[in-house]
Amino acid sequence: MQSASPAVQSTSPYFDEARSAEVVNARMSADANPRLSQVMSVLVRHLHAAIKEIEPTHEEWFTAIRFLTETGQMCTDWRQEYILLSDILGVSMLVDAINHRRPSGATPNTILGPFYVANAPEYSNGTNICLDGKGEPMVVEGRVTDIEGNPIPNAKLEVWQTNDDGFYDVQQKGIQPDSNLRGVFTSDAEGRYWFKSVKPRHYPIPSDGPVGKLLGAMGRHPNRAAHLHFIVTAPGFDPIITHIFTPDCPYLPEDAVFGVKRELIAEFNQIDDPHAAKRVGFSSPFWSVSWDFTLATSGKPLR
């Protein structure tokens, strides 16, 4: 049988292995949203390239489909297993990095995480957000400034963290007090803020679902490095979604979701001074953390 000419092959609408992505992308309507066309064309091209490199068996491909099905079935109102999958593959951090390229000196972003809760209680500076009394006491204080070092008054700082057992309050309804280790603070006229809490500890991401099984199959652990979450906002400035990490956590170089950036590792100093403890309403000893947030003006060009 005579084969078709190269010209016919290049324009054929029928599937063949060599031109698989081209054939699929050629079906895209000219009336489709341009951005959707761009995204789907790139995804199809790379997906087909990956399949050709991997050459999966039928059983392997159906295993992948079952994994995705189980991932969707695991999702609830407060647990998003697909976000977890994005996190452990480093995609969440990559998307965040692309969307938050900032001028030199601005505090870097990291991932939001699945346990942020809007409308946390608003507190005056100095309030203790630890409501269950567990953990090693800690004071966090610092300033919110622009990249020139000028104070930003009335900046909003939202903070949340796990308790000393390694769980967020929403993971232990009825066990932890509502809004335990969550709060919203406002910087003063000098851009200063401070609050009391407990030293954060490392904890595992939820590992009882398909994503946890995938981690185990890859020989990876599910642990996140110890951290506090922050969202810092002020009118006219780009918002910051970020963490503060403890310097002594063994999981800093292997955080399960790749959330650690060197610039976000803070100093945690243990203060064993009864007079200093009394000034902040603690017994001695306690941990002291000084951390400044630097916000970039909205739309400020990168350096």
Long-range contacts (C-beta under 8 A, 24 or more apart in sequence): 17-52, 20-48, 20-52, 21-45, 21-47, 21-48, 21-49, 24-48, 67-210, 67-214, 70-209, 70-210, 71-209, 71-210, 71-211, 74-209, 74-210, 74-211, 78-114, 78-115, 78-170, 79-114, 79-206, 80-114, 81-206, 81-209, 81-210, 81-211, 83-114, 84-114, 84-205, 84-206, 84-209, 84-211, 85-211, 85-214, 87-111, 87-205, 87-256, 87-257, 87-258, 87-259, 88-205, 88-211, 88-214, 88-215, 88-220, 88-256, 88-257, 90-257, 90-258, 92-257, 93-257, 93-258, 93-259, 96-241, 100-238, 101-302, 102-238, 102-296, 102-302, 103-147, 103-296, 103-300, 103-301, 103-302, 103-303, 104-147, 104-303, 105-147, 105-294, 106-147, 106-238, 106-240, 106-294, 106-295, 106-296, 107-232, 107-240, 107-242, 107-263, 107-293, 107-294, 107-295, 108-242, 108-261, 108-263, 108-264, 109-240, 109-241, 109-242, 110-241, 110-242, 110-243, 110-259, 110-260, 110-261, 110-264, 111-241, 111-257, 111-259, 112-229, 112-231, 112-241, 113-229, 113-257, 113-259, 115-160, 115-168, 115-170, 115-171, 116-160, 116-229, 116-231, 117-160, 117-170, 117-179, 117-182, 120-158, 120-160, 120-179, 120-182, 120-183, 120-184, 121-179, 121-182, 121-183, 121-184, 122-183, 122-184, 122-185, 122-186, 123-183, 123-184, 123-185, 123-195, 124-185, 125-185, 125-186, 125-188, 125-192, 125-193, 125-194, 125-195, 126-194, 126-195, 126-196, 126-280, 127-183, 127-185, 127-195, 127-196, 128-195, 128-196, 128-197, 128-281, 129-159, 129-180, 129-181, 129-182, 129-183, 129-195, 129-196, 129-197, 130-163, 130-180, 130-181, 130-196, 130-197, 130-198, 131-176, 131-177, 131-179, 131-180, 131-181, 132-163, 132-176, 132-177, 132-180, 134-163, 134-164, 134-165, 134-198, 135-163, 135-164, 135-198, 135-199, 135-201, 136-164, 136-198, 136-199, 136-286, 136-287, 137-196, 137-197, 137-198, 137-199, 137-282, 137-283, 137-286, 137-287, 138-196, 138-197, 138-198, 138-199, 138-268, 138-286, 138-287, 138-288, 138-289, 139-194, 139-195, 139-196, 139-280, 139-282, 139-286, 139-287, 139-288, 139-289, 140-194, 140-195, 140-196, 140-197, 140-228, 140-244, 140-289, 140-291, 141-192, 141-193, 141-194, 141-195, 141-288, 141-289, 141-290, 141-291, 142-192, 142-193, 142-194, 142-290, 142-291, 142-292, 142-293, 143-187, 143-190, 143-191, 143-192, 143-193, 143-292, 143-293, 144-187, 144-191, 144-193, 144-232, 144-234, 144-292, 144-293, 144-294, 144-295, 145-191, 145-292, 145-293, 145-294, 145-295, 146-237, 146-294, 146-295, 146-296, 146-297, 147-294, 147-295, 147-296, 147-297, 147-300, 151-187, 151-189, 151-190, 151-191, 151-192, 152-187, 152-191, 152-234, 152-237, 152-295, 153-187, 153-188, 153-189, 153-190, 153-191, 154-186, 154-187, 154-234, 155-186, 155-187, 155-191, 155-193, 155-232, 155-233, 155-234, 155-237, 155-293, 155-295, 156-184, 156-185, 156-186, 156-231, 156-232, 156-233, 156-234, 157-184, 157-185, 157-186, 157-187, 157-193, 157-230, 157-231, 157-232, 157-293, 158-182, 158-183, 158-184, 158-229, 158-230, 158-231, 158-232, 159-183, 159-184, 159-185, 159-195, 159-197, 159-228, 159-229, 159-230, 160-228, 160-229, 161-197, 161-200, 161-227, 161-228, 161-229, 162-200, 162-201, 162-203, 163-198, 164-198, 164-201, 166-201, 166-202, 166-203, 166-204, 167-203, 196-280, 196-281, 196-282, 197-228, 199-226, 199-246, 199-268, 199-287, 200-226, 200-227, 200-228, 200-246, 201-226, 202-226, 202-249, 202-250, 202-251, 204-256, 205-256, 205-257, 215-256, 220-256, 221-251, 221-254, 221-256, 222-256, 223-251, 223-254, 223-255, 223-256, 224-251, 224-255, 224-256, 224-257, 224-259, 225-249, 225-251, 225-252, 225-255, 225-259, 225-260, 226-251, 227-259, 230-293, 232-293, 232-295, 234-295, 236-297, 236-298, 237-295, 237-296, 237-297, 237-298, 238-295, 238-296, 238-297, 238-298, 238-300, 240-293, 240-295, 242-293, 244-289, 244-291, 266-290, 266-291
